Amino acid sequence: MGHENAPAGTGSSQRLAASQFATSLMATGTQATVRTDLTEMRVSLPMMRPSDTLVMISLAGTTPDFVDIPRAA
């Protein structure tokens, strides 16, 4: 199985940007999954492989969950 790209965002603007980014990736034949729920993001982390890519979209960049989740990955 190949690698997965996982754009993530929780606000409406972030969700839209993540969805558009995922659509662009899929147009190139790259698998992409958008996660918009923080619990779903945390549950998905252990399933990620070293070849997977996690892209988190934040307007502020200081949301505590968005700071902690990449550290756990």
Secondary structure, DSSP 8 states (H G I E B T S, - for coil): ----EEEE--SHHHHHHHHHHHHHHHHTT--B--B--HHHHHHHGGG--TT-EEEE--SSS--HHHHHHHHH-
